Amino acid sequence: MGNVNFDLKDIPKSEDLLKFSNKNMPLKINAIQACLFLFRTTDEISKIVDSQFQKYGVSDGKFSVLMTLYNRNNHQLTPSELSNELNVTRATISGLLNGLEKDKLVERCKHPSDGRMLTIKITEKGVKLMDELCPKHFTLLSKLLGSLDCESLNSFIDNLKLIRIGIADRIFE
């Protein structure tokens, strides 16, 4: 997970935030506070997850590549398919693949039908790493939000989806 490095100890009070609101630009104060809480919480979760990944010698980016390959029936994709799946640039994928290949977690192979292309395949070592890491990782994620009941979690997911739709629909200056 990318670090936001959000370290605001106290979320600003409503009256402090109201100073920035006016009739031409009214602010939804609780939306600001919710966003600030989300930043702080995301940063805390990122630090915990990053710490776990470090124990296994991977970053969140490397984990994402490995997870994507691990979940494929044949454990392989082309670099461009990986970049599309993970919504990152080819340059980013290339850097991640170089590190993963150096660690012998993936290998570059000739494409089965197009000799000009390569496929990226997770190695046996990579599969073993994921077999060990995934249960621990998903147990950690489960514990991180374990204080919420099932109904609250479903509502939380629905709200996050609405936020993402709102973000996608807006044009920011």
C-alpha positions as a Markdown table, in Angstrom:
| # | Residue | x | y | z |
|---|---|---|---|---|
| 1 | Met | 0.0 | 0.0 | 0.0 |
| 2 | Gly | 1.3 | 3.5 | -0.8 |
| 3 | Asn | 2.2 | 5.5 | 2.2 |
| 4 | Val | 0.2 | 8.7 | 2.7 |
| 5 | Asn | 2.4 | 9.6 | 5.7 |
| 6 | Phe | -0.6 | 11.3 | 7.2 |
| 7 | Asp | 0.4 | 12.1 | 10.8 |
| 8 | Leu | -2.2 | 14.6 | 12.0 |
| 9 | Lys | -2.7 | 13.7 | 15.6 |
| 10 | Asp | -6.0 | 15.5 | 16.1 |
| 11 | Ile | -8.7 | 15.9 | 13.5 |
| 12 | Pro | -9.7 | 19.6 | 13.3 |
| 13 | Lys | -12.8 | 20.5 | 15.2 |
| 14 | Ser | -15.9 | 21.6 | 13.3 |
| 15 | Glu | -15.6 | 25.2 | 14.4 |
| 16 | Asp | -12.0 | 25.3 | 13.2 |
| 17 | Leu | -13.0 | 24.0 | 9.7 |
| 18 | Leu | -15.9 | 26.4 | 9.5 |
| 19 | Lys | -13.4 | 29.2 | 9.2 |
| 20 | Phe | -12.7 | 28.0 | 5.7 |
| 21 | Ser | -16.3 | 27.9 | 4.6 |
| 22 | Asn | -18.3 | 30.8 | 3.2 |
| 23 | Lys | -21.5 | 31.3 | 1.3 |
| 24 | Asn | -19.7 | 31.1 | -2.1 |
| 25 | Met | -17.9 | 27.9 | -1.1 |
| 26 | Pro | -19.8 | 26.1 | 1.6 |
| 27 | Leu | -18.0 | 23.1 | 3.1 |
| 28 | Lys | -19.4 | 19.8 | 4.2 |
| 29 | Ile | -17.5 | 19.7 | 7.5 |
| 30 | Asn | -18.3 | 16.1 | 8.4 |
| 31 | Ala | -17.1 | 15.0 | 4.9 |
| 32 | Ile | -13.8 | 16.7 | 5.6 |
| 33 | Gln | -13.5 | 15.1 | 9.0 |
| 34 | Ala | -14.4 | 11.7 | 7.5 |
| 35 | Cys | -11.8 | 12.1 | 4.8 |
| 36 | Leu | -9.1 | 13.0 | 7.4 |
| 37 | Phe | -10.0 | 10.0 | 9.5 |
| 38 | Leu | -9.8 | 7.9 | 6.4 |
| 39 | Phe | -6.3 | 9.2 | 5.6 |
| 40 | Arg | -5.1 | 8.5 | 9.1 |
| 41 | Thr | -6.6 | 5.0 | 9.2 |
| 42 | Thr | -5.3 | 4.2 | 5.7 |
| 43 | Asp | -1.8 | 5.3 | 6.8 |
| 44 | Glu | -2.0 | 3.2 | 10.0 |
| 45 | Ile | -3.1 | 0.1 | 8.0 |
| 46 | Ser | -0.4 | 0.7 | 5.4 |
| 47 | Lys | 2.3 | 0.7 | 8.0 |
| 48 | Ile | 1.1 | -2.6 | 9.5 |
| 49 | Val | 0.8 | -4.3 | 6.1 |
| 50 | Asp | 4.1 | -3.0 | 5.0 |
| 51 | Ser | 5.7 | -4.3 | 8.1 |
| 52 | Gln | 4.3 | -7.8 | 7.4 |
| 53 | Phe | 5.4 | -7.6 | 3.8 |
| 54 | Gln | 9.0 | -6.6 | 4.8 |
| 55 | Lys | 9.3 | -9.8 | 6.8 |
| 56 | Tyr | 8.8 | -11.7 | 3.5 |
| 57 | Gly | 11.0 | -9.4 | 1.5 |
| 58 | Val | 8.2 | -8.0 | -0.7 |
| 59 | Ser | 6.6 | -4.6 | -1.2 |
| 60 | Asp | 2.9 | -4.0 | -1.8 |
| 61 | Gly | 3.7 | -3.7 | -5.5 |
| 62 | Lys | 5.6 | -7.0 | -5.7 |
| 63 | Phe | 2.8 | -8.7 | -3.7 |
| 64 | Ser | 0.2 | -7.3 | -6.1 |
| 65 | Val | 2.2 | -8.8 | -9.1 |
| 66 | Leu | 2.6 | -12.1 | -7.3 |
| 67 | Met | -1.0 | -12.3 | -6.3 |
| 68 | Thr | -2.2 | -11.5 | -9.8 |
| 69 | Leu | 0.0 | -14.3 | -11.2 |
| 70 | Tyr | -0.8 | -16.7 | -8.4 |
| 71 | Asn | -4.5 | -16.4 | -9.1 |
| 72 | Arg | -4.2 | -17.3 | -12.7 |
| 73 | Asn | -4.8 | -21.0 | -13.7 |
| 74 | Asn | -1.5 | -21.1 | -15.6 |
| 75 | His | 0.3 | -18.6 | -13.3 |
| 76 | Gln | 1.4 | -16.4 | -16.1 |
| 77 | Leu | 0.6 | -13.2 | -18.0 |
| 78 | Thr | 2.3 | -10.8 | -20.4 |
| 79 | Pro | 3.8 | -7.6 | -18.9 |
| 80 | Ser | 1.2 | -5.5 | -20.6 |
| 81 | Glu | -1.6 | -7.7 | -19.2 |
| 82 | Leu | -0.1 | -7.3 | -15.7 |
| 83 | Ser | 0.2 | -3.5 | -16.2 |
| 84 | Asn | -3.5 | -3.4 | -17.2 |
| 85 | Glu | -4.6 | -5.7 | -14.4 |
| 86 | Leu | -2.8 | -3.6 | -11.8 |
| 87 | Asn | -3.5 | -0.3 | -13.5 |
| 88 | Val | 0.1 | 0.8 | -13.5 |
| 89 | Thr | 2.5 | 1.8 | -16.2 |
| 90 | Arg | 4.7 | -0.7 | -18.1 |
| 91 | Ala | 7.7 | 1.0 | -16.6 |
| 92 | Thr | 6.4 | 0.3 | -13.1 |
| 93 | Ile | 5.7 | -3.3 | -14.0 |
| 94 | Ser | 9.2 | -3.6 | -15.5 |
| 95 | Gly | 10.8 | -2.4 | -12.3 |
| 96 | Leu | 8.8 | -4.7 | -10.2 |
| 97 | Leu | 9.5 | -7.7 | -12.5 |
| 98 | Asn | 13.2 | -7.0 | -12.4 |
| 99 | Gly | 13.2 | -7.2 | -8.6 |
| 100 | Leu | 11.0 | -10.3 | -8.5 |
| 101 | Glu | 13.1 | -12.0 | -11.1 |
| 102 | Lys | 16.3 | -11.2 | -9.1 |
| 103 | Asp | 14.6 | -12.8 | -6.1 |
| 104 | Lys | 13.7 | -15.8 | -8.3 |
| 105 | Leu | 10.0 | -15.3 | -7.6 |
| 106 | Val | 9.0 | -14.9 | -11.3 |
| 107 | Glu | 10.6 | -15.8 | -14.6 |
| 108 | Arg | 10.4 | -14.4 | -18.0 |
| 109 | Cys | 9.4 | -17.0 | -20.6 |
| 110 | Lys | 8.8 | -17.0 | -24.3 |
| 111 | His | 5.2 | -16.4 | -25.3 |
| 112 | Pro | 3.7 | -19.8 | -26.4 |
| 113 | Ser | 2.2 | -18.3 | -29.6 |
| 114 | Asp | 4.2 | -15.1 | -30.4 |
| 115 | Gly | 8.0 | -15.4 | -30.3 |
| 116 | Arg | 8.3 | -11.6 | -30.1 |
| 117 | Met | 6.5 | -11.5 | -26.8 |
| 118 | Leu | 7.3 | -12.6 | -23.3 |
| 119 | Thr | 5.1 | -14.0 | -20.5 |
| 120 | Ile | 5.8 | -13.6 | -16.8 |
| 121 | Lys | 5.4 | -16.7 | -14.8 |
| 122 | Ile | 5.4 | -17.1 | -11.0 |
| 123 | Thr | 8.1 | -19.6 | -10.0 |
| 124 | Glu | 7.8 | -22.5 | -7.6 |
| 125 | Lys | 9.6 | -20.4 | -5.0 |
| 126 | Gly | 7.0 | -17.6 | -5.7 |
| 127 | Val | 4.1 | -20.0 | -5.3 |
| 128 | Lys | 5.6 | -21.3 | -2.0 |
| 129 | Leu | 6.0 | -17.7 | -0.8 |
| 130 | Met | 2.3 | -16.9 | -1.6 |
| 131 | Asp | 1.2 | -20.2 | 0.0 |
| 132 | Glu | 2.8 | -19.1 | 3.2 |
| 133 | Leu | 2.1 | -15.3 | 3.0 |
| 134 | Cys | -1.5 | -15.2 | 1.8 |
| 135 | Pro | -3.1 | -16.9 | 4.8 |
| 136 | Lys | -1.1 | -14.7 | 7.2 |
| 137 | His | -1.9 | -11.5 | 5.1 |
| 138 | Phe | -5.6 | -12.2 | 4.8 |
| 139 | Thr | -5.8 | -13.1 | 8.5 |
| 140 | Leu | -4.2 | -9.7 | 9.3 |
| 141 | Leu | -6.6 | -7.9 | 7.1 |
| 142 | Ser | -9.5 | -9.7 | 8.7 |
| 143 | Lys | -8.2 | -8.7 | 12.2 |
| 144 | Leu | -7.7 | -5.1 | 11.2 |
| 145 | Leu | -11.4 | -4.7 | 10.5 |
| 146 | Gly | -12.5 | -7.4 | 12.9 |
| 147 | Ser | -14.2 | -4.9 | 15.3 |
| 148 | Leu | -16.9 | -4.4 | 12.7 |
| 149 | Asp | -19.8 | -6.8 | 12.4 |
| 150 | Cys | -20.9 | -8.2 | 9.1 |
| 151 | Glu | -23.6 | -5.6 | 8.5 |
| 152 | Ser | -21.3 | -2.8 | 9.3 |
| 153 | Leu | -18.6 | -4.2 | 6.9 |
| 154 | Asn | -21.1 | -4.5 | 4.1 |
| 155 | Ser | -22.2 | -0.9 | 4.7 |
| 156 | Phe | -18.6 | 0.2 | 4.8 |
| 157 | Ile | -17.9 | -1.5 | 1.5 |
| 158 | Asp | -21.0 | 0.1 | -0.1 |
| 159 | Asn | -19.9 | 3.5 | 1.2 |
| 160 | Leu | -16.4 | 3.1 | -0.2 |
| 161 | Lys | -17.9 | 2.1 | -3.6 |
| 162 | Leu | -20.0 | 5.3 | -3.6 |
| 163 | Ile | -16.9 | 7.4 | -2.7 |
| 164 | Arg | -15.0 | 5.8 | -5.6 |
| 165 | Ile | -17.9 | 6.5 | -8.0 |
| 166 | Gly | -18.0 | 10.1 | -6.8 |
| 167 | Ile | -14.3 | 10.4 | -7.4 |
| 168 | Ala | -14.5 | 9.0 | -10.9 |
| 169 | Asp | -17.4 | 11.3 | -11.7 |
| 170 | Arg | -15.6 | 14.5 | -10.6 |
| 171 | Ile | -13.2 | 16.7 | -12.5 |
| 172 | Phe | -10.8 | 18.3 | -10.2 |
| 173 | Glu | -9.0 | 21.5 | -10.9 |
